[in-house]
Each structure stands twice: as structure tokens, then as C-alpha cells.
Amino acid sequence: MSDNFYYKWANWYKNEIYLKKIDAVVHVEGKDDKLFWKQVFEHVGVKVILRDGTDNPDDKSSGKSICLKYLNYLDKRFFICIDSDYDYILQKHPEYNPQNFVLQTYTYAVENHYLASDNKSQRFLKKYSNIIYNAFLNHLRDGGSTNTFCNEIAPNNATELALNKLQEYLQDKYSEDLHNHYSISGLTADNTYLFIKAKLLKNKMMCDNKLSYEHFPMNKIFKDIAYIQKINEQ
């Protein structure tokens, strides 16, 4: 699609706020992302309509790449919300920020935000994070396949036995201790689970759709929303 196509639809979305009496129209990656961002915006009391590529009658494509097609046409009435993937932890795209009307998960994807919704899950994830921490640092340094690594570090189930087996395996394979060059992004040994591709882990833990609002990525999201809302009030 041409740039003119996305310019046209950006203006269409911006005009929706006057028809629907809302604060903004927000373009997200897909169906699962709509659920997450709906919960987030409702939590802070901001009225938005969420769109993804499947809402566009002229082009049903969806995903992060489609959101980014709108980068040059964003403002306080129409902005995008994307998964960080490794962009945030590796500081690949500092231009993805609320000043440019881009919100992001600050975790690998929306699924990471659903993992630690209760005390039992938090205890499990803290131990799990410490087990995979050094392996993850090696993975980031070596730039290996994300899907292969995700399968490698996923426990068979959410039990202590599964974690102990995983720890033994990873200690043998990743014996080199590395310095954490990613602390600026908030990575610690206790929260590694926030930065890995967590879709498989979410299925293993049989998580529901209850969000955790307590960790630092969510606080960063709230601050980003507040920044855009402040612009709206000017």
C-alpha cells in the first residue's frame, strides 16, 4: 500500500473522535492486543476506540508492521500501541516513544503482562527468571533464533520439578556468566520473564486474562498515556 493510503486512513480515524465523543483512536497489532489495551485504557479512565488492520475494509493486514506504517501521521487524536519485542531491551528504536505518539508494552509482548497476576505465579516467575537469566543474556548477545530459544527455556509445566530440571539443563549449556548490559531497560535476574517471548510460557502456566498492574512496565505505560492526555488538555 502507498503512503497516501495510510495518510487517508489516519485522517479517517482522527475524525472518529468527534463522531464517537472519545479521547482518541488507537491502532494496535491484532485481536489479543485489543483485549490488553482495552483493559489498560479502561483502568486509567481514558476513552478510546481500538482499531487493527482487520477493521480496515481496504486492507485486512494486521501486525506491528502495519501499525508502524502510520508513524508519519500520528498525533494526540490517533496513535499506535505496539509490542516491544526486543526493541526496548536492546534500545533499537528510541523513536518509539509517547512524544512521537507511540506506546509500547515495555515487555516482549502483551502476553507477558498476564503472567504474574497472583502471589503463587509471582513466586514461580521469580525463581524461573533467575534460572533462565544467564541463558537469556547469552541469547541477546549471540542474536539467536527467538522461537528456538523460547522453546528451549519453556518448562514442561509450572512445577518445582520442571524448574529444577530446566535449571540443570541450562547450567550445563550456558556456563559462561555474562554482565547485564541491559539494566537500563530494567532487566534483572528476578524479572527476566518480562522480556522473553512468553506466549508458550503463558500456555504452560494456564494463565487467565487477569492483568498484573504492579510491575514497572505497566507503570511506564501509565506515564506514557498520561503524557498524551496532558497534550490533549492543552
Sequence and secondary structure as in RCSB ss.txt:
>XXXX:A:sequence
MSDNFYYKWANWYKNEIYLKKIDAVVHVEGKDDKLFWKQVFEHVGVKVILRDGTDNPDDKSSGKSICLKYLNYLD
KRFFICIDSDYDYILQKHPEYNPQNFVLQTYTYAVENHYLASDNKSQRFLKKYSNIIYNAFLNHLRDGGSTNTFC
NEIAPNNATELALNKLQEYLQDKYSEDLHNHYSISGLTADNTYLFIKAKLLKNKMMCDNKLSYEHFPMNKIFKDI
AYIQKINEQ
>XXXX:A:secstr
  HHHHHHHHHHHHHHHHHHT SEEEE SSHHHHHHHHHHHHHHT  EEEE GGG TT    SHHHHHTTGGG B
TTEEEEE  TTTTTTT  TT SGGGTEEE SSSSGGGGGS SSHHHHHHHHHHHHHHHHHHHHHHHHT  HHHHH
HHH  SSSSHHHHHHHHHHHHHH       TTGGGT  TT GGGTS  HHHHHHHT  S     SHHHHHHHHHH
HHHHHHHH 
